[in-house]
């Protein structure tokens, strides 16, 4: 699926009904900036990373907000009405595949002709591989397969103190691969390209993985030191937990109305 250029507001409105979206958008909030820089010779031809909110997949847009449960014999809300599910999918930026990948019988082919330019040393293909010896001892290891690597042609810079959690596009179980997760200090590591290792899961896939398919989701996070504290729920907190739990059962949309933070 090739992502179309939509504003975040338009994309969310298109993807979710009014009750799921709510009124918690906060356009006045201060925004941090992620900077994507490409080699100058590729600037005009590369598909650009997009805000994840504009990359909502078609299956999510088309799915119902409610579905009948044969077990409970009642209508139940689907994940389309679940703010945490939605917020995870729409956070950060998606990196698109740079060209069509043709897949047949475990063979990948493509047509990509990058012009030469001032910057040398970056890959000239959309796909590369890690030798499987690098995954020995992990659940990823398979004797007869390599780990794919989606090549990225953007240098990514975050503000001081911010790293980038790079992972598989969130909740995109429909994709035939799974991108591995890594945490990169992109406020310091700014002078090279971050590529995206992935495991191809769908051995039966035959066809085209289209240009624009999201191959990674980049989630900026602020680096902080954390410690854990443990305590029992006690005092007024007991009744608060009971009241909130009961309210969630009886008032659909309570989390969205009372507990969901304004979105930037």
C-alpha positions as CSV (number, residue, x, y, z in Angstrom):
1,X,0.0,0.0,0.0
2,X,1.4,3.4,-1.0
3,X,0.7,6.0,1.7
4,X,-1.0,9.1,0.5
5,X,-0.1,12.6,1.7
6,X,-2.7,13.5,4.3
7,X,-2.6,15.9,7.2
8,X,-2.5,14.1,10.7
9,X,-6.0,15.5,11.4
10,X,-7.4,14.2,8.2
11,X,-5.8,10.8,8.5
12,X,-7.1,10.3,12.0
13,X,-10.6,11.5,11.2
14,X,-10.6,9.1,8.2
15,X,-9.3,6.2,10.2
16,X,-11.5,6.5,13.3
17,X,-15.0,7.6,14.1
18,X,-15.5,10.7,16.3
19,X,-16.0,8.8,19.5
20,X,-12.7,6.9,19.1
21,X,-10.8,10.1,18.3
22,X,-12.3,12.3,20.9
23,X,-11.4,15.9,21.4
24,X,-7.9,15.6,22.9
25,X,-5.9,17.0,20.0
26,X,-3.6,19.8,21.2
27,X,-2.2,21.7,18.1
28,X,-0.9,24.5,20.4
29,X,1.5,22.1,22.2
30,X,5.2,22.6,21.6
31,X,6.7,20.1,19.2
32,X,10.1,18.5,19.0
33,X,11.7,18.0,15.6
34,X,13.1,14.9,14.1
35,X,15.4,15.7,11.1
36,X,15.7,13.4,8.2
37,X,18.6,14.1,5.8
38,X,19.1,12.2,2.5
39,X,22.1,12.2,0.1
40,X,21.6,15.2,-2.2
41,X,21.4,13.1,-5.3
42,X,18.5,11.2,-3.7
43,X,16.5,14.1,-2.3
44,X,14.1,14.3,-5.2
45,X,13.5,10.6,-5.7
46,X,13.3,9.0,-2.2
47,X,9.9,8.5,-0.7
48,X,9.9,10.5,2.6
49,X,9.3,9.2,6.1
50,X,5.8,10.1,7.2
51,X,4.1,10.7,10.5
52,X,2.7,7.4,11.6
53,X,-0.7,9.0,12.0
54,X,-0.9,9.3,8.2
55,X,0.0,5.7,7.6
56,X,-3.1,4.1,9.0
57,X,-3.6,0.8,7.0
58,X,-6.8,0.2,5.0
59,X,-7.8,-2.8,7.2
60,X,-8.0,-0.5,10.2
61,X,-10.1,2.1,8.4
62,X,-12.5,-0.5,7.1
63,X,-13.0,-2.6,10.3
64,X,-16.1,-2.1,12.4
65,X,-16.1,-0.3,15.7
66,X,-18.3,-3.0,17.3
67,X,-18.6,-6.7,16.7
68,X,-21.1,-9.3,18.1
69,X,-19.6,-11.9,20.5
70,X,-21.0,-15.4,20.2
71,X,-19.6,-16.1,23.6
72,X,-21.0,-13.1,25.5
73,X,-24.1,-12.8,23.2
74,X,-23.6,-9.0,23.1
75,X,-22.0,-6.3,21.0
76,X,-18.3,-5.7,22.0
77,X,-16.0,-2.8,21.0
78,X,-13.2,-3.7,18.7
79,X,-9.7,-2.4,18.8
80,X,-10.8,0.5,16.6
81,X,-12.2,1.9,19.8
82,X,-9.1,1.2,21.9
83,X,-7.1,4.4,22.4
84,X,-3.8,2.6,23.5
85,X,-3.9,0.4,20.4
86,X,-4.5,3.5,18.2
87,X,-2.0,5.7,19.9
88,X,0.8,3.2,19.6
89,X,0.1,2.8,15.8
90,X,0.1,6.6,15.3
91,X,3.1,7.6,17.3
92,X,6.4,8.6,15.7
93,X,7.3,8.2,12.0
94,X,7.1,5.4,9.4
95,X,10.0,4.6,7.1
96,X,8.7,3.6,3.6
97,X,10.1,0.9,1.3
98,X,12.0,2.8,-1.4
99,X,10.9,0.6,-4.4
100,X,8.7,-2.4,-5.3
101,X,10.1,-5.7,-4.1
102,X,9.1,-8.7,-6.2
103,X,9.1,-11.9,-4.2
104,X,8.8,-15.5,-5.5
105,X,10.1,-18.8,-4.1
106,X,12.3,-17.0,-1.6
107,X,13.9,-14.8,-4.2
108,X,13.7,-11.0,-4.0
109,X,14.2,-8.8,-7.1
110,X,13.7,-5.1,-7.7
111,X,14.5,-2.3,-10.2
112,X,16.3,0.6,-8.6
113,X,18.8,2.9,-10.3
114,X,20.2,5.5,-8.0
115,X,22.2,8.3,-9.6
116,X,25.8,8.8,-8.5
117,X,26.6,11.7,-6.3
118,X,28.8,13.4,-3.8
119,X,28.2,10.9,-1.0
120,X,29.7,7.4,-1.5
121,X,29.6,4.4,0.7
122,X,25.9,3.9,1.2
123,X,24.0,0.9,-0.2
124,X,22.6,1.1,-3.7
125,X,19.9,-1.6,-3.2
126,X,16.7,-1.5,-1.0
127,X,17.6,-4.9,0.5
128,X,20.6,-6.5,2.1
129,X,21.2,-9.5,4.3
130,X,22.8,-10.5,7.6
131,X,24.5,-13.9,7.7
132,X,22.5,-16.3,9.9
133,X,25.6,-16.8,12.0
134,X,24.9,-13.5,13.6
135,X,21.7,-14.9,15.0
136,X,23.1,-18.1,16.5
137,X,21.6,-18.8,19.9
138,X,18.6,-16.6,19.3
139,X,15.0,-17.7,18.3
140,X,15.7,-15.9,15.0
141,X,18.3,-18.5,13.9
142,X,17.4,-20.8,11.0
143,X,19.9,-23.0,9.2
144,X,18.6,-22.3,5.7
145,X,17.8,-18.6,5.8
146,X,19.3,-15.2,6.2
147,X,18.1,-12.2,8.1
148,X,16.9,-9.5,5.8
149,X,18.0,-5.9,6.1
150,X,15.9,-3.0,4.7
151,X,18.4,-0.4,3.7
152,X,17.6,3.2,4.8
153,X,18.8,6.3,3.0
154,X,18.0,8.9,5.6
155,X,20.3,10.2,8.3
156,X,18.0,10.6,11.3
157,X,18.7,13.3,14.0
158,X,16.8,13.8,17.3
159,X,17.1,16.6,19.8
160,X,19.7,16.3,22.6
161,X,18.6,13.7,25.2
162,X,16.3,11.8,22.8
163,X,16.9,8.4,21.3
164,X,15.0,6.5,18.7
165,X,13.2,3.2,19.3
166,X,13.2,1.6,15.9
167,X,10.8,-1.3,15.6
168,X,8.3,-3.1,13.4
169,X,5.4,-0.9,12.4
170,X,3.2,-1.2,15.5
171,X,0.2,-3.7,15.2
172,X,1.0,-4.4,11.5
173,X,0.6,-8.1,11.8
174,X,-0.5,-8.1,8.1
175,X,3.0,-7.5,6.8
176,X,4.9,-10.6,5.7
177,X,8.0,-9.7,7.7
178,X,8.9,-8.6,11.2
179,X,11.4,-5.8,11.7
180,X,13.7,-6.3,14.6
181,X,13.7,-3.7,17.4
182,X,16.7,-1.5,18.3
183,X,17.3,1.6,20.3
184,X,19.6,4.2,18.7
185,X,21.0,7.3,20.3
186,X,20.2,9.5,17.3
187,X,21.2,12.7,19.0
188,X,24.8,11.4,19.0
189,X,24.8,9.0,16.1
190,X,24.0,11.3,13.3
191,X,26.7,10.8,10.6
192,X,25.6,7.5,9.2
193,X,22.5,5.6,8.2
194,X,20.4,3.3,10.4
195,X,19.3,0.2,8.6
196,X,16.5,-2.2,9.6
197,X,17.1,-5.9,10.1
198,X,14.0,-8.0,9.6
199,X,12.8,-11.6,9.6
200,X,10.7,-12.7,6.6
201,X,7.9,-14.7,8.2
202,X,5.6,-15.5,5.3
203,X,7.4,-18.2,3.3
204,X,4.4,-18.6,1.0
205,X,4.3,-15.0,0.0
206,X,4.4,-14.5,-3.8
207,X,3.9,-11.1,-5.4
208,X,4.9,-7.5,-4.9
209,X,5.7,-5.7,-1.7
210,X,4.8,-2.2,-2.9
211,X,7.0,0.9,-2.7
212,X,5.8,2.9,0.3
213,X,5.1,-0.1,2.5
214,X,6.2,0.8,6.0
215,X,9.3,-1.2,7.0
216,X,10.0,0.4,10.3
217,X,8.4,2.7,12.9
218,X,10.6,5.3,14.6
219,X,9.5,6.2,18.1
220,X,11.4,9.1,19.8
221,X,11.9,8.6,23.5
222,X,13.6,10.8,26.1
223,X,16.5,9.2,27.9
224,X,16.0,9.1,31.6
225,X,17.3,7.0,34.5
226,X,14.6,4.9,36.2
227,X,14.4,3.0,39.4
228,X,11.5,0.8,40.6
229,X,9.4,1.3,43.7
230,X,7.0,-1.3,45.1
231,X,4.0,-0.8,47.5
232,X,0.6,-2.3,48.2
233,X,-2.6,-0.6,47.1
234,X,-4.0,0.9,50.3
235,X,-6.2,3.6,51.9
236,X,-8.2,5.7,49.5
237,X,-6.5,4.1,46.5
238,X,-8.5,0.9,47.1
239,X,-11.8,2.6,46.5
240,X,-10.4,4.6,43.6
241,X,-9.3,1.4,41.9
242,X,-12.7,-0.2,42.5
243,X,-14.6,2.9,41.3
244,X,-12.4,3.3,38.1
245,X,-12.6,-0.4,37.3
246,X,-16.4,-0.4,37.6
247,X,-16.7,2.9,35.6
248,X,-14.7,1.4,32.8
249,X,-17.1,-1.5,32.5
250,X,-20.1,0.8,32.5
251,X,-19.0,3.9,30.6
252,X,-17.5,3.2,27.2
253,X,-14.9,5.7,26.3
254,X,-14.0,6.6,29.9
255,X,-10.2,6.2,29.3
256,X,-10.4,8.5,26.2
257,X,-12.4,11.2,28.1
258,X,-10.6,11.2,31.4
259,X,-7.2,9.6,31.1
260,X,-5.9,10.0,27.6
261,X,-3.2,12.7,27.4
262,X,-3.5,15.5,24.8
263,X,-1.9,14.4,21.5
264,X,0.7,16.7,20.0
